[in-house]
């Protein structure tokens, strides 16, 4: 999956790093490349190719989410907030690619580079884990549901996560 960071580096010649390691926000070079991307979006919108408002909202959310997720890695208060938000709740995952699904009652989690591994008891009395991409965490926490779309062999593959207060 292509990230905003990769797009800014590859297509807008942004010098690395794109994001500041301390704040999670864009670096000076990242801001310059992002400005070029916004300009391109405006031009495409003027041609009627894309909906500028929708694309800009999605991009701004990506940048904002990167800041929030970056803070989870560094701030103990954010880790405590995540723990309070998920421990004891059920987490369901479904992958349309393999048709697999899993339900757990979360009792712990581990923050990885690109995802968070939630672990807990499954319906059969054993323990299982579910990975959630960091880019989907804020949506999952705020709405209780998150989806990730990916194209594999010309097929739209969807990963769905649902977070509930009790078993479902």
VOBA-1610 file (N, C-alpha, C; in pm, whole numbers, padded with zeros to 5 digits, always signed):
BEGIN
Unk+00084-00118+00000Unk+00000+00000+00000Unk+00089+00124+00000Unk+00055+00219-00085Unk+00131+00343-00095Unk+00089+00436+00017Unk+00188+00499+00081Unk+00159+00593+00188Unk+00177+00735+00136Unk+00123+00830+00210Unk+00140+00971+00174Unk+00288+01005+00169Unk+00364+00952+00263Unk+00508+00976+00268Unk+00576+00931+00139Unk+00543+00811+00091Unk+00603+00759-00031Unk+00565+00843-00152Unk+00440+00888-00157Unk+00395+00972-00268Unk+00472+01104-00270Unk+00488+01166-00154Unk+00559+01295-00148Unk+00706+01279-00188Unk+00767+01166-00152Unk+00907+01142-00188Unk+00921+01112-00337Unk+00840+01020-00385Unk+00853+00972-00524Unk+00808+01074-00628Unk+00694+01136-00607Unk+00635+01221-00710Unk+00660+01371-00690Unk+00700+01411-00571Unk+00721+01554-00546Unk+00862+01583-00496Unk+00951+01485-00512Unk+01093+01499-00480Unk+01119+01555-00341Unk+01040+01510-00246Unk+01057+01555-00108Unk+01181+01489-00049Unk+01264+01571+00014Unk+01380+01517+00084Unk+01332+01449+00211Unk+01395+01339+00245Unk+01357+01267+00366Unk+01423+01331+00486Unk+01365+01329+00602Unk+01237+01270+00635Unk+01121+01364+00600Unk+01006+01307+00569Unk+00886+01383+00538Unk+00819+01427+00666Unk+00818+01338+00765Unk+00755+01368+00894Unk+00861+01384+01002Unk+00837+01478+01092Unk+00927+01505+01204Unk+00912+01393+01307Unk+01021+01333+01349Unk+01017+01222+01443Unk+00969+01263+01582Unk+00985+01389+01618Unk+00945+01434+01751Unk+00798+01473+01758Unk+00750+01546+01658Unk+00612+01595+01662Unk+00516+01509+01583Unk+00568+01436+01484Unk+00481+01359+01397Unk+00427+01441+01280Unk+00445+01572+01288Unk+00400+01661+01181Unk+00497+01662+01064Unk+00458+01734+00958Unk+00543+01744+00840Unk+00667+01827+00868Unk+00780+01787+00811Unk+00902+01866+00818Unk+00889+01981+00719Unk+00987+02068+00714Unk+00985+02180+00619Unk+00977+02126+00475Unk+01058+02025+00445Unk+01056+01964+00311Unk+00921+01896+00287Unk+00866+01831+00389Unk+00736+01766+00378Unk+00625+01866+00349Unk+00630+01982+00416Unk+00530+02086+00393Unk+00538+02140+00250Unk+00660+02157+00199Unk+00677+02207+00062Unk+00620+02106-00039Unk+00648+01978-00020Unk+00597+01875-00110Unk+00445+01864-00098Unk+00393+01876+00024Unk+00249+01869+00046Unk+00178+01986-00022Unk+00242+02102-00021Unk+00187+02220-00089Unk+00179+02194-00240Unk+00282+02129-00297Unk+00280+02094-00439Unk+00167+01994-00469Unk+00148+01899-00379Unk+00041+01801-00396Unk-00095+01870-00395Unk-00114+01963-00303Unk-00240+02037-00295Unk-00263+02118-00423Unk-00157+02173-00477Unk-00167+02249-00602Unk-00212+02159-00717Unk-00154+02041-00725Unk-00194+01944-00827Unk-00341+01905-00810Unk-00383+01884-00688Unk-00523+01849-00661Unk-00615+01961-00707Unk-00577+02085-00680Unk-00658+02200-00725Unk-00670+02202-00876Unk-00560+02176-00946Unk-00563+02175-01092Unk-00651+02062-01145Unk-00642+01945-01084Unk-00727+01832-01125Unk-00875+01861-01097Unk-00902+01929-00987Unk-01040+01966-00954Unk-01093+02067-01055Unk-01008+02163-01096Unk-01049+02262-01195Unk-01084+02196-01328Unk-01021+02083-01358Unk-01049+02009-01481Unk-01170+01917-01464Unk-01222+01908-01342Unk-01339+01824-01316Unk-01306+01677-01299Unk-01181+01645-01275Unk-01139+01505-01263Unk-01167+01449-01124Unk-01151+01533-01022Unk-01171+01488-00883Unk-01252+01590-00805Unk-01303+01547-00693Unk-01373+01634-00600Unk-01270+01689-00501Unk-01234+01814-00518Unk-01126+01874-00439Unk-01154+01867-00288Unk-01273+01901-00248Unk-01306+01905-00105Unk-01288+01766-00042Unk-01338+01664-00109Unk-01330+01528-00057Unk-01185+01481-00047Unk-01106+01507-00151Unk-00967+01464-00153Unk-00886+01539-00047Unk-00909+01669-00034Unk-00834+01748+00064Unk-00868+01704+00207Unk-00994+01673+00232Unk-01031+01626+00366Unk-00961+01494+00397Unk-00956+01405+00299Unk-00890+01276+00319Unk-00740+01294+00344Unk-00677+01382+00267Unk-00533+01406+00286Unk-00504+01470+00421Unk-00583+01569+00457Unk-00563+01635+00587Unk-00582+01535+00701Unk-00677+01442+00685Unk-00698+01340+00788Unk-00577+01247+00797Unk-00516+01216+00681Unk-00397+01131+00682Unk-00283+01197+00759Unk-00262+01327+00736Unk-00156+01399+00806Unk-00187+01406+00955Unk-00312+01437+00989Unk-00353+01445+01129Unk-00339+01310+01199Unk-00381+01204+01131Unk-00371+01070+01189Unk-00226+01033+01213Unk-00136+01071+01119Unk+00006+01041+01137Unk+00057+01107+01265Unk+00016+01231+01290Unk+00058+01301+01411Unk+00007+01225+01534Unk-00122+01188+01534Unk-00181+01120+01650Unk-00117+00983+01673Unk-00097+00907+01567Unk-00038+00774+01581Unk+00106+00785+01625Unk+00179+00884+01573Unk+00317+00905+01614Unk+00322+00936+01764Unk+00224+01012+01813Unk+00221+01046+01955Unk+00194+00924+02041Unk+00115+00828+01990Unk+00087+00706+02067Unk+00217+00635+02101Unk+00313+00637+02007Unk+00440+00570+02029Unk+00525+00637+02136Unk+00503+00764+02160Unk+00594+00840+02246Unk+00535+00885+02379Unk+00405+00900+02386Unk+00346+00958+02505Unk+00276+00854+02592Unk+00322+00834+02714Unk+00259+00737+02803Unk+00110+00767+02824Unk+00071+00895+02824Unk-00070+00929+02844Unk-00156+00879+02729Unk-00101+00879+02606Unk-00175+00830+02491Unk-00188+00677+02496Unk-00085+00611+02545Unk-00091+00466+02562Unk-00197+00433+02668Unk-00200+00509+02775Unk-00301+00488+02879Unk-00441+00514+02825Unk-00455+00615+02740Unk-00585+00647+02678Unk-00630+00531+02589Unk-00536+00476+02512Unk-00568+00363+02426Unk-00607+00242+02510Unk-00533+00217+02617Unk-00564+00104+02704Unk-00703+00118+02763Unk-00736+00236+02812Unk-00869+00258+02870Unk-00979+00243+02766Unk-00948+00278+02641Unk-01048+00273+02535Unk-01075+00132+02483Unk-00981+00038+02499Unk-00997-00093+02435Unk-01004-00213+02528Unk-00934-00210+02640Unk-00928-00329+02726Unk-01068-00363+02779Unk-01106-00491+02764Unk-01238-00538+02806Unk-01342-00535+02695Unk-01310-00472+02584Unk-01404-00466+02472Unk-01377-00580+02374Unk-01477-00608+02294Unk-01459-00710+02191Unk-01409-00644+02064Unk-01320-00713+01995Unk-01268-00665+01868Unk-01290-00776+01765Unk-01356-00740+01656Unk-01387-00834+01549Unk-01311-00792+01424Unk-01254-00888+01353Unk-01183-00860+01228Unk-01232-00956+01121Unk-01253-00902+01001Unk-01291-00983+00885Unk-01206-00942+00766Unk-01151-01040+00695Unk-01075-01016+00573Unk-01150-01078+00456Unk-01184-00995+00357Unk-01255-01048+00241Unk-01163-01129+00149Unk-01033-01112+00162Unk-00939-01186+00077Unk-00942-01336+00110Unk-00930-01367+00239Unk-00926-01508+00279Unk-01060-01556+00334Unk-01150-01463+00361Unk-01278-01500+00420Unk-01266-01531+00568Unk-01151-01501+00626Unk-01130-01533+00767Unk-01185-01423+00858Unk-01222-01463+00977Unk-01269-01368+01076Unk-01221-01413+01214Unk-01217-01318+01306Unk-01173-01348+01442Unk-01242-01250+01536Unk-01277-01298+01652Unk-01335-01217+01757Unk-01256-01243+01884Unk-01215-01136+01953Unk-01145-01150+02080Unk-01200-01048+02180Unk-01180-01077+02306Unk-01204-00980+02412Unk-01065-00929+02449Unk-01039-00803+02423Unk-00905-00746+02438Unk-00863-00741+02585Unk-00743-00793+02610Unk-00686-00777+02744Unk-00546-00715+02739Unk-00488-00705+02620Unk-00358-00639+02608Unk-00335-00599+02463Unk-00232-00517+02442Unk-00195-00477+02307Unk-00046-00446+02303Unk+00007-00452+02182Unk+00149-00421+02160Unk+00159-00328+02040Unk+00228-00217+02057Unk+00244-00120+01949Unk+00363-00160+01863Unk+00337-00183+01735Unk+00439-00222+01638Unk+00473-00100+01551Unk+00555-00119+01447Unk+00591-00008+01359Unk+00471+00045+01280Unk+00398-00044+01213Unk+00288-00003+01126Unk+00149-00040+01178Unk+00144-00114+01286Unk+00015-00161+01336Unk+00019-00178+01488Unk-00097-00210+01542Unk-00108-00243+01683Unk-00168-00383+01691Unk-00103-00471+01767Unk-00150-00607+01786Unk-00231-00613+01914Unk-00361-00641+01899Unk-00449-00656+02014Unk-00461-00806+02041Unk-00449-00846+02166Unk-00460-00987+02201Unk-00565-01005+02310Unk-00621-01127+02313Unk-00721-01157+02413Unk-00784-01292+02390Unk-00883-01323+02470Unk-00949-01453+02464Unk-01043-01459+02344Unk-01036-01571+02273Unk-01127-01592+02159Unk-01248-01673+02206Unk-01349-01692+02121Unk-01472-01764+02162Unk-01450-01910+02200Unk-01336-01968+02165Unk-01310-02108+02195Unk-01230-02127+02323Unk-01207-02017+02396Unk-01135-02025+02522Unk-00984-02011+02510Unk-00933-02002+02389Unk-00790-01982+02367Unk-00757-01834+02355Unk-00635-01806+02315Unk-00592-01668+02296Unk-00560-01646+02149Unk-00597-01529+02099Unk-00569-01492+01961Unk-00530-01346+01957Unk-00480-01306+01841Unk-00440-01167+01821Unk-00497-01113+01692Unk-00522-00983+01692Unk-00571-00913+01574Unk-00485-00789+01553Unk-00429-00777+01431Unk-00352-00660+01396Unk-00444-00554+01337Unk-00426-00429+01380Unk-00499-00316+01322Unk-00395-00214+01277Unk-00401-00174+01151Unk-00308-00075+01099Unk-00321+00054+01179Unk-00209+00119+01208Unk-00212+00244+01283Unk-00297+00350+01213Unk-00299+00346+01080Unk-00378+00445+01006Unk-00528+00428+01028Unk-00571+00315+01085Unk-00713+00290+01109Unk-00753+00303+01255Unk-00658+00327+01344Unk-00686+00329+01488Unk-00780+00442+01528Unk-00754+00563+01484Unk-00839+00675+01525Unk-00983+00655+01481Unk-01003+00609+01357Unk-01138+00582+01307Unk-01205+00473+01391Unk-01131+00367+01422Unk-01185+00257+01502Unk-01227+00305+01640Unk-01144+00387+01703Unk-01176+00435+01837Unk-01292+00534+01837Unk-01299+00618+01734Unk-01403+00720+01732Unk-01539+00668+01685Unk-01540+00574+01591Unk-01668+00526+01537Unk-01702+00383+01575Unk-01603+00309+01623Unk-01624+00169+01656Unk-01609+00076+01537Unk-01576+00133+01421Unk-01562+00052+01300Unk-01458+00118+01210Unk-01377+00036+01145Unk-01279+00088+01049Unk-01266-00012+00935Unk-01239+00042+00816Unk-01221-00041+00697Unk-01096+00000+00624Unk-01029-00099+00568Unk-00911-00075+00485Unk-00935-00146+00353Unk-00918-00072+00244Unk-00934-00131+00111Unk-00797-00143+00046Unk-00779-00252-00025Unk-00654-00279-00094Unk-00690-00355-00222Unk-00610-00340-00326Unk-00634-00414-00449Unk-00530-00523-00463Unk-00577-00646-00472Unk-00489-00761-00491Unk-00543-00837-00612Unk-00457-00856-00709Unk-00495-00926-00832Unk-00626-00872-00888Unk-00637-00742-00900Unk-00752-00669-00955Unk-00880-00688-00875Unk-00869-00734-00752Unk-00984-00751-00664Unk-00978-00650-00551Unk-01092-00593-00516Unk-01098-00503-00401Unk-01105-00589-00276Unk-01001-00581-00197Unk-00993-00659-00074Unk-01020-00564+00043Unk-01110-00606+00131Unk-01148-00523+00244Unk-01115-00593+00375Unk-01050-00519+00463Unk-01032-00562+00601Unk-01124-00475+00684Unk-01204-00537+00770Unk-01299-00465+00854Unk-01270-00497+01000Unk-01269-00393+01081Unk-01253-00410+01226Unk-01372-00346+01295Unk-01424-00412+01399Unk-01534-00357+01478Unk-01499-00371+01625Unk-01514-00261+01697Unk-01485-00256+01840Unk-01617-00234+01914Unk-01653-00324+02006Unk-01779-00315+02078Unk-01755-00325+02228Unk-01853-00277+02306Unk-01842-00279+02451Unk-01851-00419+02510Unk-01915-00510+02440Unk-01931-00646+02493Unk-01922-00745+02379Unk-01927-00874+02411Unk-01922-00977+02308Unk-02037-00958+02210Unk-02005-00978+02082Unk-02111-00968+01980Unk-02089-01069+01871
//
